[in-house]
């Protein structure tokens, strides 16, 4: 099962495997406090796409389309995440406060 969660929220037992899917490390958070199992920065949107989007709601649909296109070129990473989520709970971690973010889009893509 796939879930999303802001990395600044306290880890819980039902998170399962905690995977950070942001390209940049979250500000002010130590690796010990983050308690991540893996940092998959390669699956995050490109810097170009991230900088273009800037969490502007009006750009959400286009962001998703562009990000999904990028994910098509990252089949190995996508397949690895899908396989993990079939075997156990996986929580995709993100740092932004925005509700429409890359982890939400990635979860949608993986569940297709």
Helices and strands as residue ranges (DSSP letters): E 2-6, G 13-15, E 17-20, H 31-34, E 38-39, G 41-43, H 47-53, G 57-59, H 60-72, H 75-87, E 90-94, H 102-111
